[in-house]
Amino acid sequence: MILRKAGRGRCPYAACIDKRHGEGTMHPILRDMLTQPVGWLTICGALIILGIPVFTVFFIRRRLREEQRNQR
């Protein structure tokens, strides 16, 4: 759920950055992904899902190289 500040029109989202320290606002989806535990679980899950095939490819290539060396 995207929370909006009531009242002032300067900063429509709840994750506004103070203009004295920086510029702009954080996108509400990014704010939820980075500040909520479910967001961190999603990020970690995506890294695991992408990491398993990459690890598998490198593991198989290493085994194939070892087998080729042993056959010589």
VMD Tcl script that draws the C-alpha trace (Angstrom):
set ca {
  {0.00 0.00 0.00}
  {1.39 3.36 -0.97}
  {1.04 5.87 1.82}
  {0.63 9.52 0.91}
  {1.16 12.42 3.22}
  {-1.96 14.38 3.92}
  {-1.80 18.10 3.44}
  {1.34 19.63 1.94}
  {1.66 19.15 -1.79}
  {5.45 19.52 -1.85}
  {6.15 15.92 -1.09}
  {3.39 13.48 -2.04}
  {4.97 10.24 -0.76}
  {5.75 9.17 2.78}
  {9.38 8.37 1.89}
  {10.36 11.92 1.02}
  {13.93 13.01 1.44}
  {14.52 16.31 3.18}
  {15.45 18.84 0.50}
  {18.20 20.26 2.73}
  {20.11 16.97 2.64}
  {19.37 15.69 -0.85}
  {17.06 15.98 -3.77}
  {14.05 13.99 -4.85}
  {12.00 11.27 -3.27}
  {12.48 7.54 -3.09}
  {10.08 5.61 -5.31}
  {7.40 3.96 -3.15}
  {8.07 0.46 -4.53}
  {11.81 0.79 -3.85}
  {11.06 2.15 -0.39}
  {8.90 -0.88 0.39}
  {11.47 -3.30 -1.06}
  {14.31 -1.83 1.01}
  {12.51 -1.10 4.27}
  {10.25 -4.13 4.70}
  {11.45 -7.65 5.61}
  {9.36 -9.11 2.78}
  {11.29 -6.93 0.35}
  {14.64 -8.22 1.61}
  {13.35 -11.79 1.36}
  {12.33 -11.11 -2.23}
  {15.76 -9.68 -3.06}
  {17.56 -12.62 -1.42}
  {15.26 -15.12 -3.11}
  {15.91 -13.57 -6.50}
  {19.68 -13.72 -5.92}
  {19.41 -17.39 -4.93}
  {17.22 -18.22 -7.92}
  {19.68 -16.51 -10.27}
  {22.75 -17.82 -8.46}
  {21.96 -21.55 -8.56}
  {22.10 -21.87 -12.39}
  {25.27 -19.77 -12.58}
  {26.94 -21.89 -9.89}
  {25.81 -25.07 -11.64}
  {27.31 -23.97 -14.97}
  {30.68 -23.13 -13.40}
  {30.65 -26.36 -11.39}
  {29.98 -28.48 -14.48}
  {32.64 -26.66 -16.51}
  {35.19 -27.21 -13.75}
  {34.35 -30.93 -13.57}
  {34.64 -31.29 -17.34}
  {38.07 -29.63 -17.31}
  {39.22 -31.94 -14.50}
  {38.01 -35.01 -16.42}
  {39.81 -33.87 -19.58}
  {43.04 -33.40 -17.61}
  {42.72 -36.87 -16.05}
  {42.16 -38.51 -19.45}
  {45.44 -37.15 -20.84}
}
mol new
graphics top color blue
foreach p $ca { graphics top sphere $p radius 0.5 }
foreach p [lrange $ca 0 end-1] q [lrange $ca 1 end] { graphics top cylinder $p $q radius 0.2 }
display resetview
